[in-house]
Amino acid sequence: MRCPWPAIRLARALRDGAQMVEIAADDPRAAGELASAATAVGARLDVVGEGVFRVAR
């Protein structure tokens, strides 16, 4: 997905109670935006592959 959609979808999933979310994004800015969204709710961001991120509470 292109930014800012990954961060928006992550924030929505976390708001809805998700404990773990995996996101594929091809925009180089996605890592920073996802990290900010994860940090805002006390979650951890891990890079699990090229352009693949996992966020867990």
mmCIF file as Biopython writes it, N, C-alpha, C and O atoms, coordinates in Angstrom:
data_model
#
loop_
_atom_site.group_PDB
_atom_site.id
_atom_site.type_symbol
_atom_site.label_atom_id
_atom_site.label_alt_id
_atom_site.label_comp_id
_atom_site.label_asym_id
_atom_site.label_entity_id
_atom_site.label_seq_id
_atom_site.pdbx_PDB_ins_code
_atom_site.Cartn_x
_atom_site.Cartn_y
_atom_site.Cartn_z
_atom_site.occupancy
_atom_site.B_iso_or_equiv
_atom_site.auth_seq_id
_atom_site.auth_asym_id
_atom_site.pdbx_PDB_model_num
ATOM 1   N N  . MET A ? 1  ? 0.843   -1.188  0.000  1.0 0.0 1  A 1 
ATOM 2   C CA . MET A ? 1  ? 0.000   0.000   0.000  1.0 0.0 1  A 1 
ATOM 3   C C  . MET A ? 1  ? 0.880   1.241   0.000  1.0 0.0 1  A 1 
ATOM 4   O O  . MET A ? 1  ? 2.001   1.226   0.509  1.0 0.0 1  A 1 
ATOM 5   N N  . ARG A ? 2  ? 0.374   2.273   -0.557 1.0 0.0 2  A 1 
ATOM 6   C CA . ARG A ? 2  ? 1.065   3.555   -0.546 1.0 0.0 2  A 1 
ATOM 7   C C  . ARG A ? 2  ? 0.686   4.354   0.687  1.0 0.0 2  A 1 
ATOM 8   O O  . ARG A ? 2  ? -0.433  4.254   1.190  1.0 0.0 2  A 1 
ATOM 9   N N  . CYS A ? 3  ? 1.639   5.152   1.171  1.0 0.0 3  A 1 
ATOM 10  C CA . CYS A ? 3  ? 1.371   6.003   2.340  1.0 0.0 3  A 1 
ATOM 11  C C  . CYS A ? 3  ? 0.337   7.046   1.988  1.0 0.0 3  A 1 
ATOM 12  O O  . CYS A ? 3  ? 0.288   7.474   0.835  1.0 0.0 3  A 1 
ATOM 13  N N  . PRO A ? 4  ? -0.467  7.464   2.894  1.0 0.0 4  A 1 
ATOM 14  C CA . PRO A ? 4  ? -0.498  7.138   4.331  1.0 0.0 4  A 1 
ATOM 15  C C  . PRO A ? 4  ? -1.407  5.969   4.669  1.0 0.0 4  A 1 
ATOM 16  O O  . PRO A ? 4  ? -1.682  5.743   5.847  1.0 0.0 4  A 1 
ATOM 17  N N  . TRP A ? 5  ? -1.880  5.221   3.693  1.0 0.0 5  A 1 
ATOM 18  C CA . TRP A ? 5  ? -2.830  4.138   3.972  1.0 0.0 5  A 1 
ATOM 19  C C  . TRP A ? 5  ? -2.344  3.102   4.964  1.0 0.0 5  A 1 
ATOM 20  O O  . TRP A ? 5  ? -3.128  2.699   5.823  1.0 0.0 5  A 1 
ATOM 21  N N  . PRO A ? 6  ? -1.091  2.639   4.904  1.0 0.0 6  A 1 
ATOM 22  C CA . PRO A ? 6  ? -0.672  1.643   5.897  1.0 0.0 6  A 1 
ATOM 23  C C  . PRO A ? 6  ? -0.821  2.151   7.334  1.0 0.0 6  A 1 
ATOM 24  O O  . PRO A ? 6  ? -1.313  1.426   8.199  1.0 0.0 6  A 1 
ATOM 25  N N  . ALA A ? 7  ? -0.406  3.374   7.587  1.0 0.0 7  A 1 
ATOM 26  C CA . ALA A ? 7  ? -0.502  3.922   8.947  1.0 0.0 7  A 1 
ATOM 27  C C  . ALA A ? 7  ? -1.955  4.130   9.358  1.0 0.0 7  A 1 
ATOM 28  O O  . ALA A ? 7  ? -2.306  3.906   10.516 1.0 0.0 7  A 1 
ATOM 29  N N  . ILE A ? 8  ? -2.787  4.545   8.443  1.0 0.0 8  A 1 
ATOM 30  C CA . ILE A ? 8  ? -4.212  4.744   8.751  1.0 0.0 8  A 1 
ATOM 31  C C  . ILE A ? 8  ? -4.863  3.401   9.073  1.0 0.0 8  A 1 
ATOM 32  O O  . ILE A ? 8  ? -5.615  3.290   10.041 1.0 0.0 8  A 1 
ATOM 33  N N  . ARG A ? 9  ? -4.582  2.402   8.278  1.0 0.0 9  A 1 
ATOM 34  C CA . ARG A ? 9  ? -5.175  1.080   8.528  1.0 0.0 9  A 1 
ATOM 35  C C  . ARG A ? 9  ? -4.632  0.458   9.814  1.0 0.0 9  A 1 
ATOM 36  O O  . ARG A ? 9  ? -5.365  -0.217  10.536 1.0 0.0 9  A 1 
ATOM 37  N N  . LEU A ? 10 ? -3.357  0.683   10.097 1.0 0.0 10 A 1 
ATOM 38  C CA . LEU A ? 10 ? -2.792  0.191   11.353 1.0 0.0 10 A 1 
ATOM 39  C C  . LEU A ? 10 ? -3.482  0.847   12.538 1.0 0.0 10 A 1 
ATOM 40  O O  . LEU A ? 10 ? -3.908  0.164   13.469 1.0 0.0 10 A 1 
ATOM 41  N N  . ALA A ? 11 ? -3.592  2.161   12.507 1.0 0.0 11 A 1 
ATOM 42  C CA . ALA A ? 11 ? -4.240  2.876   13.611 1.0 0.0 11 A 1 
ATOM 43  C C  . ALA A ? 11 ? -5.671  2.386   13.814 1.0 0.0 11 A 1 
ATOM 44  O O  . ALA A ? 11 ? -6.112  2.217   14.950 1.0 0.0 11 A 1 
ATOM 45  N N  . ARG A ? 12 ? -6.384  2.162   12.742 1.0 0.0 12 A 1 
ATOM 46  C CA . ARG A ? 12 ? -7.769  1.676   12.834 1.0 0.0 12 A 1 
ATOM 47  C C  . ARG A ? 12 ? -7.810  0.276   13.459 1.0 0.0 12 A 1 
ATOM 48  O O  . ARG A ? 12 ? -8.633  0.009   14.335 1.0 0.0 12 A 1 
ATOM 49  N N  . ALA A ? 13 ? -6.929  -0.606  13.009 1.0 0.0 13 A 1 
ATOM 50  C CA . ALA A ? 13 ? -6.910  -1.974  13.545 1.0 0.0 13 A 1 
ATOM 51  C C  . ALA A ? 13 ? -6.574  -1.979  15.032 1.0 0.0 13 A 1 
ATOM 52  O O  . ALA A ? 13 ? -7.194  -2.707  15.807 1.0 0.0 13 A 1 
ATOM 53  N N  . LEU A ? 14 ? -5.599  -1.172  15.433 1.0 0.0 14 A 1 
ATOM 54  C CA . LEU A ? 14 ? -5.233  -1.106  16.843 1.0 0.0 14 A 1 
ATOM 55  C C  . LEU A ? 14 ? -6.356  -0.491  17.669 1.0 0.0 14 A 1 
ATOM 56  O O  . LEU A ? 14 ? -6.621  -0.937  18.786 1.0 0.0 14 A 1 
ATOM 57  N N  . ARG A ? 15 ? -7.002  0.505   17.141 1.0 0.0 15 A 1 
ATOM 58  C CA . ARG A ? 15 ? -8.128  1.136   17.836 1.0 0.0 15 A 1 
ATOM 59  C C  . ARG A ? 15 ? -9.265  0.134   18.032 1.0 0.0 15 A 1 
ATOM 60  O O  . ARG A ? 15 ? -9.971  0.171   19.040 1.0 0.0 15 A 1 
ATOM 61  N N  . ASP A ? 16 ? -9.432  -0.763  17.055 1.0 0.0 16 A 1 
ATOM 62  C CA . ASP A ? 16 ? -10.496 -1.763  17.127 1.0 0.0 16 A 1 
ATOM 63  C C  . ASP A ? 16 ? -10.123 -2.968  17.991 1.0 0.0 16 A 1 
ATOM 64  O O  . ASP A ? 16 ? -10.904 -3.912  18.108 1.0 0.0 16 A 1 
ATOM 65  N N  . GLY A ? 17 ? -8.930  -2.940  18.598 1.0 0.0 17 A 1 
ATOM 66  C CA . GLY A ? 17 ? -8.547  -3.980  19.551 1.0 0.0 17 A 1 
ATOM 67  C C  . GLY A ? 17 ? -7.577  -5.031  19.064 1.0 0.0 17 A 1 
ATOM 68  O O  . GLY A ? 17 ? -7.303  -5.986  19.790 1.0 0.0 17 A 1 
ATOM 69  N N  . ALA A ? 18 ? -7.047  -4.893  17.866 1.0 0.0 18 A 1 
ATOM 70  C CA . ALA A ? 18 ? -6.090  -5.886  17.363 1.0 0.0 18 A 1 
ATOM 71  C C  . ALA A ? 18 ? -4.856  -5.930  18.267 1.0 0.0 18 A 1 
ATOM 72  O O  . ALA A ? 18 ? -4.369  -4.894  18.719 1.0 0.0 18 A 1 
ATOM 73  N N  . GLN A ? 19 ? -4.362  -7.130  18.522 1.0 0.0 19 A 1 
ATOM 74  C CA . GLN A ? 19 ? -3.158  -7.303  19.333 1.0 0.0 19 A 1 
ATOM 75  C C  . GLN A ? 19 ? -1.910  -7.438  18.460 1.0 0.0 19 A 1 
ATOM 76  O O  . GLN A ? 19 ? -0.801  -7.133  18.899 1.0 0.0 19 A 1 
ATOM 77  N N  . MET A ? 20 ? -2.102  -7.899  17.213 1.0 0.0 20 A 1 
ATOM 78  C CA . MET A ? 20 ? -0.997  -8.034  16.287 1.0 0.0 20 A 1 
ATOM 79  C C  . MET A ? 20 ? -1.501  -7.772  14.875 1.0 0.0 20 A 1 
ATOM 80  O O  . MET A ? 20 ? -2.546  -8.279  14.469 1.0 0.0 20 A 1 
ATOM 81  N N  . VAL A ? 21 ? -0.740  -6.970  14.135 1.0 0.0 21 A 1 
ATOM 82  C CA . VAL A ? 21 ? -1.111  -6.622  12.763 1.0 0.0 21 A 1 
ATOM 83  C C  . VAL A ? 21 ? 0.136   -6.768  11.897 1.0 0.0 21 A 1 
ATOM 84  O O  . VAL A ? 21 ? 1.215   -6.322  12.286 1.0 0.0 21 A 1 
ATOM 85  N N  . GLU A ? 22 ? -0.001  -7.385  10.734 1.0 0.0 22 A 1 
ATOM 86  C CA . GLU A ? 22 ? 1.095   -7.476  9.779  1.0 0.0 22 A 1 
ATOM 87  C C  . GLU A ? 22 ? 0.703   -6.681  8.544  1.0 0.0 22 A 1 
ATOM 88  O O  . GLU A ? 22 ? -0.396  -6.831  8.010  1.0 0.0 22 A 1 
ATOM 89  N N  . ILE A ? 23 ? 1.626   -5.830  8.102  1.0 0.0 23 A 1 
ATOM 90  C CA . ILE A ? 23 ? 1.337   -4.900  7.012  1.0 0.0 23 A 1 
ATOM 91  C C  . ILE A ? 23 ? 2.439   -4.981  5.963  1.0 0.0 23 A 1 
ATOM 92  O O  . ILE A ? 23 ? 3.624   -5.009  6.298  1.0 0.0 23 A 1 
ATOM 93  N N  . ALA A ? 24 ? 2.044   -5.017  4.695  1.0 0.0 24 A 1 
ATOM 94  C CA . ALA A ? 24 ? 2.986   -4.931  3.581  1.0 0.0 24 A 1 
ATOM 95  C C  . ALA A ? 24 ? 2.833   -3.549  2.965  1.0 0.0 24 A 1 
ATOM 96  O O  . ALA A ? 24 ? 1.726   -3.123  2.635  1.0 0.0 24 A 1 
ATOM 97  N N  . ALA A ? 25 ? 3.957   -2.852  2.812  1.0 0.0 25 A 1 
ATOM 98  C CA . ALA A ? 25 ? 3.928   -1.501  2.251  1.0 0.0 25 A 1 
ATOM 99  C C  . ALA A ? 25 ? 5.150   -1.303  1.367  1.0 0.0 25 A 1 
ATOM 100 O O  . ALA A ? 25 ? 6.249   -1.747  1.699  1.0 0.0 25 A 1 
ATOM 101 N N  . ASP A ? 26 ? 4.945   -0.629  0.231  1.0 0.0 26 A 1 
ATOM 102 C CA . ASP A ? 26 ? 6.054   -0.432  -0.702 1.0 0.0 26 A 1 
ATOM 103 C C  . ASP A ? 26 ? 6.615   0.984   -0.694 1.0 0.0 26 A 1 
ATOM 104 O O  . ASP A ? 26 ? 7.540   1.283   -1.450 1.0 0.0 26 A 1 
ATOM 105 N N  . ASP A ? 27 ? 6.079   1.846   0.134  1.0 0.0 27 A 1 
ATOM 106 C CA . ASP A ? 27 ? 6.551   3.226   0.205  1.0 0.0 27 A 1 
ATOM 107 C C  . ASP A ? 27 ? 7.687   3.323   1.222  1.0 0.0 27 A 1 
ATOM 108 O O  . ASP A ? 27 ? 7.532   2.848   2.348  1.0 0.0 27 A 1 
ATOM 109 N N  . PRO A ? 28 ? 8.813   3.918   0.864  1.0 0.0 28 A 1 
ATOM 110 C CA . PRO A ? 28 ? 9.943   4.027   1.792  1.0 0.0 28 A 1 
ATOM 111 C C  . PRO A ? 28 ? 9.604   4.794   3.076  1.0 0.0 28 A 1 
ATOM 112 O O  . PRO A ? 28 ? 10.270  4.609   4.094  1.0 0.0 28 A 1 
ATOM 113 N N  . ARG A ? 29 ? 8.594   5.637   3.042  1.0 0.0 29 A 1 
ATOM 114 C CA . ARG A ? 29 ? 8.213   6.401   4.238  1.0 0.0 29 A 1 
ATOM 115 C C  . ARG A ? 29 ? 7.356   5.588   5.195  1.0 0.0 29 A 1 
ATOM 116 O O  . ARG A ? 29 ? 7.111   6.019   6.322  1.0 0.0 29 A 1 
ATOM 117 N N  . ALA A ? 30 ? 6.903   4.436   4.771  1.0 0.0 30 A 1 
ATOM 118 C CA . ALA A ? 30 ? 5.982   3.638   5.584  1.0 0.0 30 A 1 
ATOM 119 C C  . ALA A ? 30 ? 6.584   3.253   6.932  1.0 0.0 30 A 1 
ATOM 120 O O  . ALA A ? 30 ? 5.890   3.304   7.947  1.0 0.0 30 A 1 
ATOM 121 N N  . ALA A ? 31 ? 7.844   2.872   6.963  1.0 0.0 31 A 1 
ATOM 122 C CA . ALA A ? 31 ? 8.458   2.433   8.223  1.0 0.0 31 A 1 
ATOM 123 C C  . ALA A ? 31 ? 8.348   3.509   9.295  1.0 0.0 31 A 1 
ATOM 124 O O  . ALA A ? 31 ? 7.981   3.214   10.433 1.0 0.0 31 A 1 
ATOM 125 N N  . GLY A ? 32 ? 8.658   4.741   8.948  1.0 0.0 32 A 1 
ATOM 126 C CA . GLY A ? 32 ? 8.573   5.830   9.917  1.0 0.0 32 A 1 
ATOM 127 C C  . GLY A ? 32 ? 7.154   6.113   10.355 1.0 0.0 32 A 1 
ATOM 128 O O  . GLY A ? 32 ? 6.896   6.352   11.534 1.0 0.0 32 A 1 
ATOM 129 N N  . GLU A ? 33 ? 6.234   6.085   9.408  1.0 0.0 33 A 1 
ATOM 130 C CA . GLU A ? 33 ? 4.831   6.357   9.746  1.0 0.0 33 A 1 
ATOM 131 C C  . GLU A ? 33 ? 4.236   5.235   10.586 1.0 0.0 33 A 1 
ATOM 132 O O  . GLU A ? 33 ? 3.475   5.496   11.517 1.0 0.0 33 A 1 
ATOM 133 N N  . LEU A ? 34 ? 4.574   3.995   10.269 1.0 0.0 34 A 1 
ATOM 134 C CA . LEU A ? 34 ? 4.081   2.871   11.059 1.0 0.0 34 A 1 
ATOM 135 C C  . LEU A ? 34 ? 4.687   2.888   12.461 1.0 0.0 34 A 1 
ATOM 136 O O  . LEU A ? 34 ? 4.003   2.589   13.440 1.0 0.0 34 A 1 
ATOM 137 N N  . ALA A ? 35 ? 5.967   3.237   12.556 1.0 0.0 35 A 1 
ATOM 138 C CA . ALA A ? 35 ? 6.613   3.328   13.870 1.0 0.0 35 A 1 
ATOM 139 C C  . ALA A ? 35 ? 5.928   4.375   14.731 1.0 0.0 35 A 1 
ATOM 140 O O  . ALA A ? 35 ? 5.704   4.149   15.920 1.0 0.0 35 A 1 
ATOM 141 N N  . SER A ? 36 ? 5.596   5.508   14.151 1.0 0.0 36 A 1 
ATOM 142 C CA . SER A ? 36 ? 4.903   6.562   14.900 1.0 0.0 36 A 1 
ATOM 143 C C  . SER A ? 36 ? 3.535   6.097   15.373 1.0 0.0 36 A 1 
ATOM 144 O O  . SER A ? 36 ? 3.156   6.342   16.518 1.0 0.0 36 A 1 
ATOM 145 N N  . ALA A ? 37 ? 2.794   5.430   14.501 1.0 0.0 37 A 1 
ATOM 146 C CA . ALA A ? 37 ? 1.463   4.937   14.870 1.0 0.0 37 A 1 
ATOM 147 C C  . ALA A ? 37 ? 1.565   3.882   15.966 1.0 0.0 37 A 1 
ATOM 148 O O  . ALA A ? 37 ? 0.744   3.863   16.883 1.0 0.0 37 A 1 
ATOM 149 N N  . ALA A ? 38 ? 2.555   3.011   15.881 1.0 0.0 38 A 1 
ATOM 150 C CA . ALA A ? 38 ? 2.730   1.969   16.897 1.0 0.0 38 A 1 
ATOM 151 C C  . ALA A ? 38 ? 3.125   2.580   18.239 1.0 0.0 38 A 1 
ATOM 152 O O  . ALA A ? 38 ? 2.570   2.219   19.277 1.0 0.0 38 A 1 
ATOM 153 N N  . THR A ? 39 ? 4.068   3.492   18.217 1.0 0.0 39 A 1 
ATOM 154 C CA . THR A ? 39 ? 4.530   4.130   19.446 1.0 0.0 39 A 1 
ATOM 155 C C  . THR A ? 39 ? 3.405   4.880   20.144 1.0 0.0 39 A 1 
ATOM 156 O O  . THR A ? 39 ? 3.348   4.910   21.373 1.0 0.0 39 A 1 
ATOM 157 N N  . ALA A ? 40 ? 2.526   5.474   19.383 1.0 0.0 40 A 1 
ATOM 158 C CA . ALA A ? 40 ? 1.420   6.255   19.954 1.0 0.0 40 A 1 
ATOM 159 C C  . ALA A ? 40 ? 0.512   5.412   20.841 1.0 0.0 40 A 1 
ATOM 160 O O  . ALA A ? 40 ? -0.152  5.949   21.727 1.0 0.0 40 A 1 
ATOM 161 N N  . VAL A ? 41 ? 0.474   4.095   20.616 1.0 0.0 41 A 1 
ATOM 162 C CA . VAL A ? 41 ? -0.394  3.226   21.423 1.0 0.0 41 A 1 
ATOM 163 C C  . VAL A ? 41 ? 0.416   2.226   22.253 1.0 0.0 41 A 1 
ATOM 164 O O  . VAL A ? 41 ? -0.144  1.281   22.810 1.0 0.0 41 A 1 
ATOM 165 N N  . GLY A ? 42 ? 1.722   2.434   22.333 1.0 0.0 42 A 1 
ATOM 166 C CA . GLY A ? 42 ? 2.560   1.556   23.142 1.0 0.0 42 A 1 
ATOM 167 C C  . GLY A ? 42 ? 2.834   0.198   22.525 1.0 0.0 42 A 1 
ATOM 168 O O  . GLY A ? 42 ? 3.110   -0.763  23.243 1.0 0.0 42 A 1 
ATOM 169 N N  . ALA A ? 43 ? 2.763   0.105   21.208 1.0 0.0 43 A 1 
ATOM 170 C CA . ALA A ? 43 ? 3.015   -1.161  20.512 1.0 0.0 43 A 1 
ATOM 171 C C  . ALA A ? 43 ? 4.444   -1.177  19.972 1.0 0.0 43 A 1 
ATOM 172 O O  . ALA A ? 43 ? 5.117   -0.147  19.927 1.0 0.0 43 A 1 
ATOM 173 N N  . ARG A ? 44 ? 4.893   -2.362  19.563 1.0 0.0 44 A 1 
ATOM 174 C CA . ARG A ? 44 ? 6.244   -2.535  19.040 1.0 0.0 44 A 1 
ATOM 175 C C  . ARG A ? 44 ? 6.169   -2.832  17.542 1.0 0.0 44 A 1 
ATOM 176 O O  . ARG A ? 44 ? 5.324   -3.609  17.098 1.0 0.0 44 A 1 
ATOM 177 N N  . LEU A ? 45 ? 7.050   -2.215  16.777 1.0 0.0 45 A 1 
ATOM 178 C CA . LEU A ? 45 ? 7.127   -2.442  15.331 1.0 0.0 45 A 1 
ATOM 179 C C  . LEU A ? 45 ? 8.352   -3.291  15.026 1.0 0.0 45 A 1 
ATOM 180 O O  . LEU A ? 45 ? 9.463   -2.957  15.440 1.0 0.0 45 A 1 
ATOM 181 N N  . ASP A ? 46 ? 8.151   -4.390  14.301 1.0 0.0 46 A 1 
ATOM 182 C CA . ASP A ? 46 ? 9.253   -5.237  13.846 1.0 0.0 46 A 1 
ATOM 183 C C  . ASP A ? 46 ? 9.206   -5.318  12.331 1.0 0.0 46 A 1 
ATOM 184 O O  . ASP A ? 46 ? 8.130   -5.367  11.736 1.0 0.0 46 A 1 
ATOM 185 N N  . VAL A ? 47 ? 10.374  -5.330  11.713 1.0 0.0 47 A 1 
ATOM 186 C CA . VAL A ? 47 ? 10.471  -5.542  10.269 1.0 0.0 47 A 1 
ATOM 187 C C  . VAL A ? 47 ? 10.658  -7.041  10.077 1.0 0.0 47 A 1 
ATOM 188 O O  . VAL A ? 47 ? 11.616  -7.620  10.590 1.0 0.0 47 A 1 
ATOM 189 N N  . VAL A ? 48 ? 9.750   -7.669  9.345  1.0 0.0 48 A 1 
ATOM 190 C CA . VAL A ? 48 ? 9.820   -9.122  9.163  1.0 0.0 48 A 1 
ATOM 191 C C  . VAL A ? 48 ? 10.245  -9.521  7.753  1.0 0.0 48 A 1 
ATOM 192 O O  . VAL A ? 48 ? 10.417  -10.705 7.463  1.0 0.0 48 A 1 
ATOM 193 N N  . GLY A ? 49 ? 10.410  -8.556  6.901  1.0 0.0 49 A 1 
ATOM 194 C CA . GLY A ? 49 ? 10.845  -8.809  5.532  1.0 0.0 49 A 1 
ATOM 195 C C  . GLY A ? 49 ? 10.903  -7.487  4.794  1.0 0.0 49 A 1 
ATOM 196 O O  . GLY A ? 49 ? 10.586  -6.441  5.359  1.0 0.0 49 A 1 
ATOM 197 N N  . GLU A ? 50 ? 11.306  -7.531  3.540  1.0 0.0 50 A 1 
ATOM 198 C CA . GLU A ? 50 ? 11.387  -6.303  2.758  1.0 0.0 50 A 1 
ATOM 199 C C  . GLU A ? 50 ? 9.980   -5.746  2.540  1.0 0.0 50 A 1 
ATOM 200 O O  . GLU A ? 50 ? 9.165   -6.326  1.822  1.0 0.0 50 A 1 
ATOM 201 N N  . GLY A ? 51 ? 9.722   -4.606  3.180  1.0 0.0 51 A 1 
ATOM 202 C CA . GLY A ? 51 ? 8.419   -3.973  3.052  1.0 0.0 51 A 1 
ATOM 203 C C  . GLY A ? 51 ? 7.309   -4.644  3.841  1.0 0.0 51 A 1 
ATOM 204 O O  . GLY A ? 51 ? 6.132   -4.357  3.622  1.0 0.0 51 A 1 
ATOM 205 N N  . VAL A ? 52 ? 7.674   -5.539  4.762  1.0 0.0 52 A 1 
ATOM 206 C CA . VAL A ? 52 ? 6.677   -6.229  5.588  1.0 0.0 52 A 1 
ATOM 207 C C  . VAL A ? 52 ? 6.966   -5.914  7.051  1.0 0.0 52 A 1 
ATOM 208 O O  . VAL A ? 52 ? 8.083   -6.098  7.535  1.0 0.0 52 A 1 
ATOM 209 N N  . PHE A ? 53 ? 5.940   -5.438  7.739  1.0 0.0 53 A 1 
ATOM 210 C CA . PHE A ? 53 ? 6.074   -4.988  9.119  1.0 0.0 53 A 1 
ATOM 211 C C  . PHE A ? 53 ? 5.054   -5.697  9.999  1.0 0.0 53 A 1 
ATOM 212 O O  . PHE A ? 53 ? 3.936   -5.984  9.572  1.0 0.0 53 A 1 
ATOM 213 N N  . ARG A ? 54 ? 5.462   -5.976  11.243 1.0 0.0 54 A 1 
ATOM 214 C CA . ARG A ? 54 ? 4.540   -6.569  12.214 1.0 0.0 54 A 1 
ATOM 215 C C  . ARG A ? 54 ? 4.500   -5.644  13.428 1.0 0.0 54 A 1 
ATOM 216 O O  . ARG A ? 54 ? 5.536   -5.246  13.961 1.0 0.0 54 A 1 
ATOM 217 N N  . VAL A ? 55 ? 3.295   -5.314  13.848 1.0 0.0 55 A 1 
ATOM 218 C CA . VAL A ? 55 ? 3.091   -4.468  15.019 1.0 0.0 55 A 1 
ATOM 219 C C  . VAL A ? 55 ? 2.364   -5.301  16.057 1.0 0.0 55 A 1 
ATOM 220 O O  . VAL A ? 55 ? 1.334   -5.911  15.769 1.0 0.0 55 A 1 
ATOM 221 N N  . ALA A ? 56 ? 2.911   -5.322  17.275 1.0 0.0 56 A 1 
ATOM 222 C CA . ALA A ? 56 ? 2.300   -6.104  18.355 1.0 0.0 56 A 1 
ATOM 223 C C  . ALA A ? 56 ? 2.262   -5.275  19.627 1.0 0.0 56 A 1 
ATOM 224 O O  . ALA A ? 56 ? 3.147   -4.467  19.909 1.0 0.0 56 A 1 
ATOM 225 N N  . ARG A ? 57 ? 1.196   -5.512  20.380 1.0 0.0 57 A 1 
ATOM 226 C CA . ARG A ? 57 ? 1.065   -4.856  21.693 1.0 0.0 57 A 1 
ATOM 227 C C  . ARG A ? 57 ? 1.726   -5.707  22.731 1.0 0.0 57 A 1 
ATOM 228 O O  . ARG A ? 57 ? 1.736   -5.348  23.909 1.0 0.0 57 A 1 
#
